Amino acid sequence: MLIVKADSHVSRQMCRVNKFGFPRTTAKSTEKKVKGFQTGDIVKAVVTSGKKVGTYTGRVAVRKSGSFNIKTVDKTVQGISWKYCRLLHASDGYSYNTTC
C-alpha cells in the first residue's frame, strides 16, 4: 500500500528576525537547486571512498557547498557529496511511504 502525505515545497520566511521584528540575518538565496538537486528529492548515493562508504537511499537536504544530508529510513547521513548522488524522484511536494 502506498501512503502519500502532502508536504510543502518552500518556506516563505525570507530571513530570521529578532524579538522586535527586525531582520537579524541576510535574506535566503533565491536559488532552489544545488548541483541539480533540491531539498526533498529522493536520491540514491553510492559512496565508494572516504569515511562513509556504502549505499544510501532517501530524502536529500541540500547545502550550497554541495555536501548533502540524506535521511534514510533509520538514520540521517551527513556530508555526502553531490557527486555520489543519483536522482530517483524529483521533489513534488509530497512524501511517499510504502507498507506491505
C-alpha positions as CSV (number, residue, x, y, z in Angstrom):
1,M,0.0,0.0,0.0
2,L,1.3,3.5,-0.9
3,I,0.9,6.2,1.7
4,V,1.1,9.8,0.3
5,K,1.4,12.8,2.6
6,A,1.3,16.4,1.4
7,D,4.4,18.5,2.3
8,S,5.3,22.0,1.3
9,H,7.9,23.0,-1.2
10,V,9.4,26.1,0.4
11,S,9.3,28.3,3.5
12,R,8.1,31.9,2.9
13,Q,10.2,33.3,5.8
14,M,12.9,35.1,3.9
15,C,15.2,35.8,6.8
16,R,15.2,35.4,10.6
17,V,14.0,38.3,12.7
18,N,14.7,39.4,16.3
19,K,12.1,39.8,19.0
20,F,11.2,43.3,17.6
21,G,10.6,42.0,14.1
22,F,13.7,43.5,12.5
23,P,15.9,41.3,10.3
24,R,18.9,39.7,12.0
25,T,20.3,37.7,9.1
26,T,20.6,38.2,5.4
27,A,17.9,37.1,3.0
28,K,17.8,33.5,1.9
29,S,19.1,32.6,-1.6
30,T,16.6,32.5,-4.4
31,E,18.4,29.5,-5.9
32,K,16.2,26.4,-5.2
33,K,18.5,23.8,-6.8
34,V,22.1,23.0,-5.9
35,K,24.1,20.9,-8.5
36,G,20.8,19.8,-10.0
37,F,19.3,18.6,-6.7
38,Q,16.6,20.2,-4.5
39,T,15.7,19.5,-0.9
40,G,13.1,16.8,-0.8
41,D,14.3,14.9,-3.8
42,I,14.7,11.1,-3.4
43,V,18.3,10.1,-4.2
44,K,20.5,7.0,-4.2
45,A,24.1,7.7,-3.1
46,V,26.8,5.1,-3.7
47,V,29.8,6.3,-1.7
48,T,32.9,4.5,-2.9
49,S,35.6,6.2,-0.8
50,G,36.1,8.1,2.5
51,K,34.6,7.6,5.9
52,K,31.0,7.0,4.9
53,V,31.4,4.2,2.3
54,G,28.1,2.5,1.5
55,T,24.8,2.9,-0.4
56,Y,22.2,5.2,0.9
57,T,18.7,5.8,-0.4
58,G,16.5,8.5,1.0
59,R,15.4,12.2,1.0
60,V,18.1,14.7,0.4
61,A,18.6,18.1,2.2
62,V,20.9,20.2,0.0
63,R,23.6,22.7,1.0
64,K,25.1,25.4,-1.2
65,S,28.5,23.8,-0.6
66,G,27.4,20.6,-2.4
67,S,27.7,18.5,0.7
68,F,24.3,17.0,1.3
69,N,22.4,15.2,4.1
70,I,20.5,12.0,3.2
71,K,17.7,10.9,5.5
72,T,17.2,7.2,5.2
73,V,14.5,5.0,6.9
74,D,16.5,4.6,10.1
75,K,19.1,7.4,10.2
76,T,20.4,10.6,8.7
77,V,23.8,10.6,7.0
78,Q,25.5,13.9,6.9
79,G,28.1,15.3,4.5
80,I,27.6,13.2,1.3
81,S,29.0,14.9,-1.8
82,W,26.7,15.6,-4.7
83,K,29.0,13.6,-7.0
84,Y,27.9,10.3,-5.4
85,C,24.1,11.1,-5.7
86,R,21.7,10.0,-8.4
87,L,18.2,11.3,-8.6
88,L,15.4,8.7,-8.3
89,H,12.4,11.0,-7.8
90,A,12.2,14.8,-8.0
91,S,10.5,16.7,-5.2
92,D,6.9,17.3,-6.0
93,G,5.5,18.5,-2.6
94,Y,4.5,15.0,-1.3
95,S,6.3,12.4,0.8
96,Y,5.8,8.8,0.0
97,N,5.9,5.7,2.2
98,T,5.1,2.1,1.4
99,T,3.8,-0.6,3.7
100,C,3.2,-4.3,2.9
